[in-house]
Amino acid sequence: MQNRTPHQDRIIRRYYANQDTIMVQKLSELVADLYLATGKSRASLWKRAAAALTNLKIPASQIEHLVKSDNPALLAKLVQELFGKASS
């Protein structure tokens, strides 16, 4: 039995249709946060970024390299590339 209205169903379908774009947007926000973070908060932000990259089906070796480098500029470059793919 379905407890959702047709309007709610459309919202859910649009969310999943645009999930890649949403993930890229979240990653761009994480990049900004990574530039400002230090210590434990920076490590947790990298974990969130790795999870988002995994959802976007980025190869594990590339994710590992980004996390180990601890360089937000590399992640920003990847997000820029992904944003170009997501908008096309």
N, C-alpha and C positions, 0 to 999 in steps of 0.2 A: 504494500500500500504506500502510495506517495502522499506526503504531507506538504508538498511544495506547490505554489501557484505557478501558472505558466510564465508569469513575469520573473519569478525567482529562477525558473529553469533557464530562461534566456540569459539572465545575469551569470549563472554558473557556466553555461556554454561559452559565453564571451570571455569569461575569465580564463578558461582552459584553452581557448583559441589564441589568446594573447599572453599565455604564460611565459614564453621566451622573452617577450618585450618587458614584462613585469620583472623577471629575474635580472635582466640586464640593468634595468633602472635601480633595483636593489643593490646590485654590485657597484654601480656608480656612486650610490650613497655610501657604501662601505669604503670605497676608495677615499672619499673625503674624510670619513671618520678615521681611517688608518693613518692618514697624514698627521692627524692631531693626537692620536692615542699613544700611550706608553704603557709598559709593564703588562700586567695581566689582562687589562682591557684590550690591548693590541693583540694578544694571543687569541682571545676569544673572538675578536673581529676576523682574524685570519681563519679561524675554524668556520665561521659563518660564510666567509667568502669561498672557502673550499667546498662547503656543502652546496652553495649556489652554483658553483662551477660544475660540480658533479651533476646537478639537475640539468644543466645546459649541455651535458654530454661532452665536456672537455676531457681529453685524455688524462688519465691519472698521473702520468709522468710529468705532464705540463703543470698540473695542479701542484704536485709535489715540489717542482722547481720554483714556482711562484711563492709558495709558503716558506720554503727554506731560504729563499733570497731575502724575504722580509722587506721587499722593495715595492711600495705602493705605486711607483711610476710604471713598473712592469705590468701590474694589474690594470692600471689606468689605460695603458696602450692596448691591452687585450679587450678591455671593456669598449674602447673606441671601435675596435675592429668588429666586435659582436654587435654593437649598436648599428653599425653600417649594414650588417647582415639582417638584423631584426627589422630594420625599417624598410628594407627592400622587398 
